Amino acid sequence: MPGLHTTLAQGPPRGNLSKGLQKLRETILQNGIPGSSDGMSDLRIYIWLVLLSAPPTPTDRYLDLVRQGPSPSYAKIRDDTFRTFSSDPLFRRRVTENSLTRVLNAVSWMLHDAHEAHVNGWMSPPSIGSRAPPSFTGSPPPSSAPMHSHPRTSNGARSPEVLRTGMVPQDSLSDAGMSSSAHGGQDTAAVGYVQGMNVLAAPFCYAARSEVQAFTAFNTFLKTQIPGYVRGGSMEGVHKGTKLVDRILEVVDFKLAQHLQERHLSAAIWAFGPVLTCCASVPPLPEVLSLWDFYMAYGAHLNLVCIVAQLVLIRDDLLKSARPNDILRQLPSLNAQAIKSMAVSFLGRIPDDLYAEIVSHAQ
């Protein structure tokens, strides 16, 4: 796929950033990002950084965070890192526990420092995601299309363009995802380390060529895509997400939704992990990376639709089972292409008001 190599090296054709990003997203939707059977790709981390509008972090900046030593969340981090993908030989061969710990601790320091500045009314500390250089690393201006407009194609489905407009502009959030204007003018609690962030960080560490890249991508992803998942430790966005999974399932497969409801299997019981980790907790890792290519292109909010797609793919097994909880306790191995295709087919059936809630639930 030489087009992706050329675009990353030279920037969008004729310098048209908006059209270049749109084409990049459509290419990912149709063809994915090329890689080996173990999920490794020379392009993936760079494409993710572009789609996240994440400017480079100076190595010295990352080293300064590492030299600060244990963050206030360090003990929690160490409790989690040793078991992160502990049975996955691909991950263990490439990412050490020490490396994952350093990335998580550095991000924890960033979030802690930003929160301290917010609480004390100081000027926000420098953020790796506060601005993007004038290159192929920015998002289209938010005025390019309304965030919650949902034009459909001739067959009634949402087009890739409307998926793009579901992205949240990076500069709409504060350094720690705590902007009062982004949350109804109310002060919000701290953004900090919560259990599950280790699993979220793992794909970045695996895909990146360096710890600095993993740190940059992960920190930006938390701040722009899912700040509501980690804010204040309450995981409010995750709880909203599980409720939305139930509502999406009712829209696209009422029979299956009713079957689960009759057995008191709301998504809060079985989908908390897949929502919190954007399905990174569901193996295999190469399929997680492929699914995340889709999320980076069009927004992590689509994870909710993809979780529902996973259910519908196994609906016959669930409907036949007298104990569907035994199946839902550990979702079947991911098939990223099948999940993406089914999720996209659902979008035209989701009402606009529900889709707007899906887009904003993690903010």
C-alpha positions as CSV (number, residue, x, y, z in Angstrom):
1,M,0.0,0.0,0.0
2,P,2.5,2.6,-1.2
3,G,0.0,5.4,-0.9
4,L,0.1,5.4,2.9
5,H,3.9,5.5,2.9
6,T,3.9,8.4,0.4
7,T,1.2,10.3,2.4
8,L,3.1,10.0,5.6
9,A,6.4,11.1,4.1
10,Q,5.1,14.0,1.9
11,G,1.8,15.0,3.5
12,P,-1.6,15.2,1.9
13,P,-1.8,15.9,-1.8
14,R,-1.6,19.6,-2.7
15,G,-1.5,20.3,1.0
16,N,-5.2,19.8,1.5
17,L,-5.2,18.5,5.1
18,S,-9.0,17.9,5.4
19,K,-9.2,15.9,2.2
20,G,-6.0,14.1,3.1
21,L,-7.3,12.9,6.4
22,Q,-10.6,11.9,4.9
23,K,-8.8,9.8,2.3
24,L,-6.6,8.3,5.0
25,R,-9.6,7.3,7.1
26,E,-11.4,5.8,4.1
27,T,-8.4,3.8,3.2
28,I,-8.2,2.4,6.7
29,L,-11.9,1.6,6.7
30,Q,-11.6,-0.3,3.3
31,N,-8.2,-1.9,3.6
32,G,-6.9,-1.5,7.1
33,I,-3.2,-0.8,7.9
34,P,-0.8,-3.4,6.4
35,G,1.1,-5.5,8.9
36,S,2.4,-9.0,9.7
37,S,0.6,-11.9,11.2
38,D,1.8,-10.8,14.7
39,G,0.2,-7.3,14.2
40,M,3.5,-5.5,13.7
41,S,3.5,-2.7,11.2
42,D,6.0,-0.1,10.2
43,L,3.2,2.4,9.6
44,R,0.7,1.9,12.4
45,I,2.0,4.0,15.2
46,Y,2.7,6.9,12.8
47,I,-0.8,6.7,11.4
48,W,-2.3,6.6,14.9
49,L,-0.3,9.7,15.9
50,V,-1.5,11.5,12.8
51,L,-5.1,10.6,13.4
52,L,-4.8,11.6,17.1
53,S,-3.3,15.0,16.1
54,A,-0.5,14.2,18.4
55,P,2.6,16.4,17.8
56,P,6.0,14.8,18.7
57,T,7.1,14.8,22.3
58,P,10.7,15.8,22.9
59,T,12.6,12.9,24.3
60,D,14.0,15.1,27.1
61,R,10.4,15.9,28.1
62,Y,9.6,12.2,28.5
63,L,12.9,11.6,30.4
64,D,12.1,14.4,32.8
65,L,8.8,12.7,33.6
66,V,10.6,9.4,34.1
67,R,13.2,11.0,36.4
68,Q,10.5,12.4,38.6
69,G,10.2,9.0,40.1
70,P,7.1,7.2,41.4
71,S,3.9,9.2,40.8
72,P,1.1,9.2,43.4
73,S,-0.4,6.3,41.5
74,Y,2.7,4.2,41.2
75,A,1.6,1.5,43.7
76,K,-1.6,1.0,41.8
77,I,0.3,0.9,38.5
78,R,2.7,-1.8,39.8
79,D,-0.2,-3.8,41.0
80,D,-1.5,-4.0,37.4
81,T,1.5,-4.1,35.1
82,F,2.8,-7.6,36.0
83,R,-0.5,-9.2,34.9
84,T,-1.0,-7.2,31.7
85,F,-1.4,-9.6,28.8
86,S,0.6,-12.0,31.0
87,S,-0.4,-15.0,28.9
88,D,0.2,-13.3,25.5
89,P,3.7,-14.4,24.2
90,L,3.6,-11.8,21.4
91,F,3.2,-8.9,23.9
92,R,5.6,-10.4,26.4
93,R,8.3,-10.8,23.8
94,R,8.1,-7.2,22.7
95,V,7.1,-5.1,25.8
96,T,8.7,-5.5,29.2
97,E,6.9,-4.8,32.4
98,N,9.4,-2.0,33.2
99,S,8.7,-0.3,29.9
100,L,4.9,-0.4,30.4
101,T,5.4,0.8,34.0
102,R,7.4,3.8,32.8
103,V,4.8,4.8,30.2
104,L,1.9,4.6,32.7
105,N,3.9,6.4,35.4
106,A,4.8,9.2,33.0
107,V,1.2,9.6,31.9
108,S,0.1,9.6,35.6
109,W,2.5,12.4,36.3
110,M,1.1,14.4,33.3
111,L,-2.5,13.9,34.5
112,H,-1.5,14.7,38.1
113,D,0.3,17.9,37.2
114,A,-2.5,19.1,35.0
115,H,-5.0,18.4,37.8
116,E,-2.9,20.3,40.3
117,A,-2.7,23.3,37.9
118,H,-6.5,23.1,37.4
119,V,-7.4,23.0,41.1
120,N,-5.0,25.8,42.0
121,G,-5.9,28.0,39.2
122,W,-2.4,28.0,37.7
123,M,-1.6,28.2,34.1
124,S,-1.9,24.7,32.7
125,P,1.5,22.9,32.4
126,P,2.8,22.2,28.9
127,S,0.9,19.4,27.2
128,I,2.0,17.2,24.4
129,G,-1.4,17.4,23.0
130,S,-2.0,21.2,23.4
131,R,-1.2,22.1,19.8
132,A,-0.3,20.5,16.5
133,P,2.5,21.7,14.2
134,P,1.6,22.8,10.7
135,S,2.0,19.4,9.1
136,F,-0.1,16.3,8.4
137,T,-0.9,15.9,12.1
138,G,-4.0,17.9,12.7
139,S,-7.7,17.3,12.6
140,P,-10.0,19.1,10.2
141,P,-11.4,22.3,11.8
142,P,-14.5,21.6,13.8
143,S,-16.5,23.9,11.5
144,S,-16.0,21.5,8.6
145,A,-19.2,19.7,9.6
146,P,-21.5,19.7,12.6
147,M,-20.4,17.1,15.1
148,H,-23.8,15.5,15.5
149,S,-25.1,15.8,11.9
150,H,-25.8,12.4,10.4
151,P,-26.2,12.5,6.6
152,R,-26.8,9.1,5.1
153,T,-25.9,7.5,1.9
154,S,-28.5,6.5,-0.7
155,N,-29.0,3.2,1.1
156,G,-29.7,4.8,4.4
157,A,-26.3,4.1,6.1
158,R,-24.1,6.6,7.7
159,S,-21.3,7.5,5.4
160,P,-17.6,7.4,6.4
161,E,-17.7,11.2,6.4
162,V,-20.2,11.2,9.2
163,L,-18.0,8.8,11.1
164,R,-15.3,11.4,10.7
165,T,-17.4,14.2,12.1
166,G,-18.0,12.1,15.2
167,M,-14.4,12.8,16.2
168,V,-13.9,15.3,19.0
169,P,-11.6,18.1,18.1
170,Q,-8.5,17.9,20.2
171,D,-8.4,21.5,21.2
172,S,-12.0,21.3,22.6
173,L,-10.6,19.7,25.8
174,S,-8.2,21.0,28.4
175,D,-4.8,19.5,29.1
176,A,-6.3,16.8,31.3
177,G,-9.7,16.5,29.7
178,M,-11.2,18.6,32.5
179,S,-12.4,21.7,30.7
180,S,-15.4,23.1,32.5
181,S,-16.8,24.3,29.2
182,A,-16.7,20.7,28.0
183,H,-18.7,19.5,30.9
184,G,-21.7,21.8,31.3
185,G,-19.7,24.5,33.0
186,Q,-19.2,22.4,36.1
187,D,-15.9,21.6,37.8
188,T,-14.9,18.0,37.4
189,A,-12.8,15.7,39.5
190,A,-9.3,14.7,38.8
191,V,-8.2,12.6,35.9
192,G,-5.9,10.0,37.2
193,Y,-4.8,6.3,37.0
194,V,-7.6,3.8,37.2
195,Q,-7.5,0.0,37.0
196,G,-7.7,-0.9,33.3
197,M,-5.4,1.8,32.0
198,N,-2.6,-0.7,31.9
199,V,-4.6,-2.7,29.3
200,L,-5.4,0.5,27.4
201,A,-1.7,1.4,27.3
202,A,-0.6,-2.1,26.1
203,P,-1.5,-1.8,22.4
204,F,0.3,1.6,22.2
205,C,3.4,0.0,23.8
206,Y,3.2,-2.9,21.4
207,A,2.7,-0.9,18.3
208,A,5.2,1.9,19.0
209,R,8.8,2.1,18.0
210,S,9.8,3.7,21.2
211,E,8.5,4.5,24.7
212,V,8.2,8.2,23.8
213,Q,5.8,7.3,20.9
214,A,3.7,5.0,23.1
215,F,3.5,7.8,25.8
216,T,2.5,10.4,23.3
217,A,-0.2,8.4,21.6
218,F,-1.6,7.0,24.9
219,N,-1.7,10.3,26.7
220,T,-3.4,12.0,23.7
221,F,-5.9,9.1,23.4
222,L,-6.9,9.4,27.0
223,K,-7.3,13.2,26.9
224,T,-9.1,13.5,23.6
225,Q,-11.0,10.2,23.2
226,I,-12.0,8.8,26.6
227,P,-11.3,11.3,29.4
228,G,-14.6,10.3,31.0
229,Y,-13.4,6.8,31.4
230,V,-10.6,7.8,33.9
231,R,-11.9,11.1,35.4
232,G,-11.9,11.1,39.2
233,G,-11.8,7.3,39.4
234,S,-15.6,7.1,39.1
235,M,-15.4,5.8,35.5
236,E,-18.6,7.7,34.7
237,G,-18.0,7.4,31.0
238,V,-17.7,3.6,31.2
239,H,-21.0,3.3,33.1
240,K,-22.6,5.5,30.4
241,G,-21.1,3.3,27.8
242,T,-22.5,0.0,29.2
243,K,-26.0,1.5,29.3
244,L,-25.6,2.6,25.7
245,V,-24.6,-0.9,24.6
246,D,-27.9,-2.1,25.9
247,R,-29.8,0.6,24.0
248,I,-27.8,0.0,20.8
249,L,-28.6,-3.8,21.0
250,E,-32.3,-3.0,21.4
251,V,-32.2,-1.0,18.2
252,V,-30.3,-3.4,16.0
253,D,-31.5,-6.8,17.4
254,F,-34.5,-6.5,19.7
255,K,-34.9,-10.3,20.0
256,L,-31.4,-10.8,21.3
257,A,-31.7,-7.8,23.6
258,Q,-34.9,-9.2,25.1
259,H,-33.3,-12.6,25.5
260,L,-30.5,-11.1,27.6
261,Q,-32.8,-8.8,29.6
262,E,-35.0,-11.7,30.6
263,R,-31.9,-13.4,32.1
264,H,-30.9,-10.1,33.8
265,L,-27.7,-9.8,31.7
266,S,-27.4,-6.1,31.2
267,A,-24.2,-4.9,29.6
268,A,-23.1,-3.5,33.0
269,I,-22.6,-7.2,34.1
270,W,-20.6,-8.4,31.1
271,A,-19.4,-5.5,29.0
272,F,-17.6,-3.3,31.6
273,G,-14.2,-4.6,30.6
274,P,-14.6,-4.4,26.8
275,V,-16.0,-0.8,27.2
276,L,-13.3,0.4,29.5
277,T,-10.4,-1.1,27.5
278,C,-11.9,-0.5,24.0
279,C,-11.9,-4.3,23.6
280,A,-8.2,-4.5,24.2
281,S,-9.1,-7.1,26.9
282,V,-10.5,-9.4,24.2
283,P,-7.8,-11.4,22.4
284,P,-6.0,-11.9,20.1
285,L,-3.7,-8.8,20.1
286,P,-3.3,-8.5,16.3
287,E,-7.0,-8.3,15.9
288,V,-7.2,-5.7,18.7
289,L,-4.7,-3.5,16.7
290,S,-6.8,-3.9,13.5
291,L,-9.9,-2.9,15.4
292,W,-8.1,0.1,16.9
293,D,-7.1,1.3,13.5
294,F,-10.8,1.8,12.9
295,Y,-11.2,3.6,16.3
296,M,-8.3,5.9,15.6
297,A,-9.7,6.8,12.2
298,Y,-13.3,7.4,13.3
299,G,-13.4,7.7,17.0
300,A,-13.2,5.4,20.1
301,H,-16.9,5.9,20.7
302,L,-17.5,3.3,17.9
303,N,-16.2,0.7,20.3
304,L,-19.8,0.5,21.7
305,V,-21.2,-0.3,18.3
306,C,-18.5,-2.9,17.8
307,I,-19.3,-4.6,21.1
308,V,-22.8,-5.0,19.9
309,A,-21.6,-6.3,16.6
310,Q,-19.6,-9.0,18.5
311,L,-22.9,-10.1,20.2
312,V,-24.8,-10.2,16.9
313,L,-22.1,-12.3,15.4
314,I,-22.7,-15.0,18.0
315,R,-26.4,-14.4,18.4
316,D,-27.4,-17.9,17.5
317,D,-25.2,-19.3,20.3
318,L,-26.6,-16.8,22.7
319,L,-30.2,-17.5,21.8
320,K,-29.8,-21.2,22.0
321,S,-28.0,-21.1,25.4
322,A,-29.9,-21.4,28.6
323,R,-26.9,-19.8,30.3
324,P,-25.7,-17.1,27.9
325,N,-23.6,-15.6,30.8
326,D,-21.2,-18.5,30.3
327,I,-20.6,-17.2,26.8
328,L,-20.5,-13.5,27.8
329,R,-18.1,-14.1,30.6
330,Q,-15.3,-14.2,28.0
331,L,-16.3,-12.9,24.6
332,P,-15.0,-15.0,21.7
333,S,-11.8,-14.1,20.0
334,L,-12.0,-10.9,18.0
335,N,-12.5,-10.9,14.2
336,A,-11.8,-7.3,13.5
337,Q,-12.9,-7.3,9.8
338,A,-16.3,-9.0,10.6
339,I,-16.9,-6.7,13.5
340,K,-16.1,-3.5,11.6
341,S,-18.3,-4.5,8.7
342,M,-21.3,-5.4,10.9
343,A,-20.8,-2.2,13.0
344,V,-20.8,0.0,10.0
345,S,-24.0,-1.7,8.7
346,F,-25.7,-0.8,12.0
347,L,-25.0,2.9,11.9
348,G,-27.8,3.8,9.6
349,R,-30.3,2.2,12.0
350,I,-29.2,4.1,15.1
351,P,-31.4,7.2,15.7
352,D,-29.6,10.6,15.6
353,D,-30.2,11.4,19.3
354,L,-28.8,8.0,20.4
355,Y,-25.8,8.4,18.1
356,A,-25.1,11.8,19.6
357,E,-25.0,10.2,23.0
358,I,-22.6,7.5,21.7
359,V,-20.2,10.1,20.3
360,S,-20.2,12.2,23.6
361,H,-20.4,9.5,26.2
362,A,-16.7,9.3,27.1
363,Q,-16.1,13.0,27.2
